Amino acid sequence: MTNLVGVLHGESPTVVVLAGHYDTAKLDGVRFVGANDGGSSAAFLLEMARVLSRRRNKLTYWLVFFDGEEALKRWSATDSLYGSRHLAEKLTSEGKLTQIRALILVDMIADRHLNVLRESDSTPWLSDVVFDSARQIRYAGSFSGGRFPVEDDHSPFLRKGVPAVDIIDLTPFKSYHHTGQDTIDKCSPESLAVVGRVVLATLSELERMR
């Protein structure tokens, strides 16, 4: 497995991580495409790289493509989140974890009926910034999926004290999640754009708070 990390140096060495997973699930008997579950976060990070690289940034941004988010056999504490667990441990051993002010994770954000939930394990103040930003730029309707805890790639960082938020839409869990129907026709560029704008507004707020 391989994590991919792109670094955009800013005026400050303080780091904000934008992350997602690019692997897709290995499912017995299913040709799993993962257009939303895996594909959407990878597409988001590529576009954020384009946008952020064309401007001067006050903070340093890491764009992290996690591998091994999915379980190889059955989801458990030891069979899941391989890439994020590895990076959290690596940064801890190198003494670099304290550089990170916040980690913003995106997962399954391209559904045509976008409804991002407030992931209840996420750091409250950072989650507030995300949802306040969505409201301020009039996307509150797409960020009204209720509250629910989700074990995801932000979890290893939360356990080490890094402020982290998971921007995730669980709508596909009711229909095509981890089935052969997770295909490009279920995805919407408008949904990706909404999340991108909310994250950019969140970054602007984090830069003001530095």
N, C-alpha and C positions, 0 to 999 in steps of 0.2 A: 504494500500500500504506500501511497505517496501523497503527502500534503503539499499543496502549492501555496506559496506566500509571496505576494507582490507588495513592495514597500514604496510609498509615496512620501518623501520627506517633506515636512513642513517647517515653519519657523520655530516650533517647539519640538523637543524630542518626546513629549508626552504622546502616547499612542492611543488611538481609537481603532479597534478591530472591527471590520465588516466581514462577516463570515457566512458560509453556507456549505452544503455538502454536494459533491459532484458525482459520487458513486450512485449506482442504482441497485435495487434489491435483486438477489438471485433467488428466484421462485421456482420451485419444482413444477414442471409442466406448463409454465407460463412464459411467453415471450414478453418480458417486461421492458417497456420503453422508458418509463419514468419521465415523461415530458414535463409534468408538474413536480413530481417528487424526485428532485435531483436536478432536472433540467432548468427549472425556473430560478433556483438560487444561483446556478452557474451563469445563466444569462444576466441576472441582476448584477453580479459581481463584475462581469465583463463591461457592462454599460457604466457602472460606477467608476471603473478604472478609466474609461474614456472621459467621463465628465470631470472627475477629480484631477486627472493629469493635465487638464487644460486650464487650471486656475491655480492661484497661489493659496496655499492652505496654511492656517495658523497652527494646526496640529498635524502630527504625522499619522498617516493612515496605513494600516496593514489590510490587504485584501486576501483573505484566507479561504482557500478551497479545501475543505476537509474531505479526506477519503475515509472509507470504512465507517460511515455513520450507521449503515444498515447491519443487522445481525447476519452472520453467516449461516446460522441454523435457527436458533430461537433467541429472541431478545432477552438479555439478562445483563447484570452488572458487568460481566466479563465478556459477553458476546454482543457488543454494540459500541458505538462511539469510539472506535479505535483511534481515529485520527485526532479527535479533540482531546481524548485522554492522554495521548502521546505528547501533543504539543503543550498541554498544560503542565505535564511533568517535566518536559524539556526546558521550558521557560523558567520553571521553579528552580531546577538544578543549576541553571545559568545565571540566576539572580535577576532575570529580566521581567518577571511577572509584575513587579511593582511599577513598571513603566506604563502599564495599561490602565487608562482611566475608565474605559468602558468597552464592552464587546456587544455588538449588535448582530444578532443572528437572524437570517431569513430562511424560511422553509415552506415550501408549497404555497407560493404567493401569486400564482398565475391563474387560478381558477376563475372562470368567467363570472362567477357570482362571489366575488371577493368579500370575505367576512372575517377579518383578523380578530382573534380572541385576545384577551388580556391574560397571558400565560402567568399563572399565579405564583410560580416559583421565581419569576424574574425579579431583579432588584427594584423595589417600589419607586424610588426617585427616578430611575432611568426609564422605567415603564411610563411614569407620569409624563416625562419629557416627550416620549414617542406619541402618546395618545393626546396630549395637549397640542402637539404640532399638527396631528391629523385634524383636530378640531379647528385649529386656527386657519388652516388652508382648505377647510370645508370638505374634508374627507372622513368626517366622523362616522358617516353611514357605512363606510367600508371597514371601520374599526369598531365593530359593535357585537363581536361574537361571544360575549360573556366571559366568564373566568373559568379556567381549567388548568391543572398542572400538566406539563408535558416534559418528559425526559428527552433531552435533545442535546445538540452539540454545545450549548451554553452551560450545561450542567457541570462538567468537570471544572470549569472556570468559576462558577458560583461557589462550588465546594472549597475553592482556594481563596475565596474572598474578593474575586474580581467582579465589579458591577457588570451585570449582563442582562440582556433582554432578548426574548425569542419572539420574533414577528412571524406568526404561523397561522395559517387558515386550516382548520380541521374539517371544513365542508366536505372535502373528498373522502373522508373516512366513512361517510354515509353512502358512498356510491362506488367510485372507481379506485380508491386507494389500494395499492399493491394488487392490482388486477391488470389484465392485458388491455384494459380500456383507458389507462393513463397515457393518452396520446395527445398530439398537438392540437387536435380539434377541441379539447377540453380547456385549452389555455387562451388567455386574452392579453394582448399587448397593453391594453388599457389598464388591466390590473397590475401588471408589472410597473407601469408608469406611475400609478397611484402610490405604490409602495416606495418607488424610487424618490418621488417628490417628498413623501413624508420623512424618509430617512435623510434626505438632504436638508430638510427643515430642522430635523433633530440635530444634525451635525452643526448647523449654524448656531443652534442654542448651546451646544457643548463648547463651541469655540468662544462664545460670549462668556461662558462660565469659567474659563481656564484661569 
